[in-house]
Amino acid sequence: MKLRLKYNAPVILTFALICTVVLVISEMDGYRIASEWFVTRRGSFLEPRTWITMVTYVFGHSGIDHFMSNMMLLLLTGPVVEEKYGSLSTAVIMLVTAVVTALANMIVTPNGLIGCSGIVFAFIILCSMTSFSRGEIPLTMVLVIVLYLGSEIVSGFTAQDDVSHMAHILGGIAGAVFGYALNNGQGSLHFPKK
């Protein structure tokens, strides 16, 4: 049997590749470009960079450890999401989650947001909902919500760190909303698989 590499999840792999390029550039230039273009800005909505960074911040990471933890989870969960829901739906889920999380962060806190952990949390919830369409509430989904989102809610009130627990919570909520809508074919959120 002849084995070959397959670009099996084009949206996820392309996203990871862009994040890798941004990380390499960031490491080489001391994070100057990252701080300008890959961190959300709390500025005027008339300023184009405010809107641009509401999407581009997901490609940036604050360092190699931040990048590695996000990429590990993204590469574990993302291909499952893309295979089940299709590339277009996956891209829309990522875009909507990024923008909603950025808007909420800009409203609530003056701190900039960097990294794709909101998207990762959306994918974690989506992966746990794979059998939801059969009219069942998967125990895995309940446990993931309790463990991941529960710990983020507690950390959001108690932790004194630079982690945006709100982004994780909103990402998880986005994953649950998209999972329910996509698995049940409700409304305009039902996208064709390919």
FENMORA-V670555 format. One record per residue. N is the residue number from 1. PHI is phi in degrees with one decimal (* if undefined). Layout:
n=<N N>
phi=<PHI PHI>
//
This chain:
n=<1 2 3 4 5 6 7 8 9 10 11 12 13 14 15 16 17 18 19 20 21 22 23 24 25 26 27 28 29 30 31 32 33 34 35 36 37 38 39 40 41 42 43 44 45 46 47 48 49 50 51 52 53 54 55 56 57 58 59 60 61 62 63 64 65 66 67 68 69 70 71 72 73 74 75 76 77 78 79 80 81 82 83 84 85 86 87 88 89 90 91 92 93 94 95 96 97 98 99 100 101 102 103 104 105 106 107 108 109 110 111 112 113 114 115 116 117 118 119 120 121 122 123 124 125 126 127 128 129 130 131 132 133 134 135 136 137 138 139 140 141 142 143 144 145 146 147 148 149 150 151 152 153 154 155 156 157 158 159 160 161 162 163 164 165 166 167 168 169 170 171 172 173 174 175 176 177 178 179 180 181 182 183 184 185 186 187 188 189 190 191 192 193 194>
phi=<* -91.4 -99.2 -144.9 -75.3 -125.3 -80.8 -73.4 -133.0 -58.9 -67.6 -66.0 -66.8 -66.8 -59.7 -62.3 -64.9 -61.8 -59.8 -65.0 -61.3 -62.5 -63.6 -61.0 -61.9 -61.2 -64.6 -74.2 -106.6 69.5 66.7 -68.4 -65.5 -59.9 -68.7 -87.8 -120.4 -125.4 -136.5 -62.3 -112.6 -98.2 -133.2 -67.4 -75.3 -85.7 -88.1 -56.3 -64.3 -59.4 -70.8 -61.6 -71.8 -69.0 -111.1 -73.8 -58.8 -69.1 -84.7 -90.0 -142.5 -78.7 172.5 -65.8 -62.6 -60.4 -59.7 -62.1 -66.9 -67.5 -66.7 -60.3 -70.5 -61.6 -74.4 -82.1 -95.9 -57.5 -61.5 -64.5 -62.8 -65.9 -68.0 -75.6 -105.1 93.5 -67.5 -62.9 -60.7 -61.9 -63.3 -66.1 -58.0 -63.6 -65.0 -64.1 -60.5 -61.7 -68.5 -61.7 -64.5 -63.7 -59.8 -61.6 -62.9 -66.5 -74.6 -87.2 -135.1 -79.5 -73.5 -74.1 -116.4 -140.8 106.3 -107.0 -66.8 -62.9 -65.1 -60.1 -64.9 -60.2 -68.3 -60.0 -66.6 -58.8 -63.4 -76.2 -103.9 -61.6 -101.3 -60.7 -67.7 -86.0 80.1 -113.6 -101.5 -65.3 -59.7 -60.7 -65.3 -60.8 -65.4 -63.6 -62.5 -64.6 -73.4 -75.8 -70.6 -60.2 -67.3 -69.9 -64.1 -62.1 -63.7 -60.6 -93.0 -111.2 -77.1 -113.8 -136.4 -95.2 -84.7 -87.9 -65.2 -62.1 -63.1 -65.4 -64.2 -63.6 -61.5 -63.1 -64.2 -60.2 -60.6 -66.1 -64.0 -63.1 -60.2 -62.6 -64.6 -71.1 -74.2 -105.5 62.6 -85.4 55.6 -83.6 -81.5 -83.8 -101.8 -64.3 -65.0 -130.5>
//
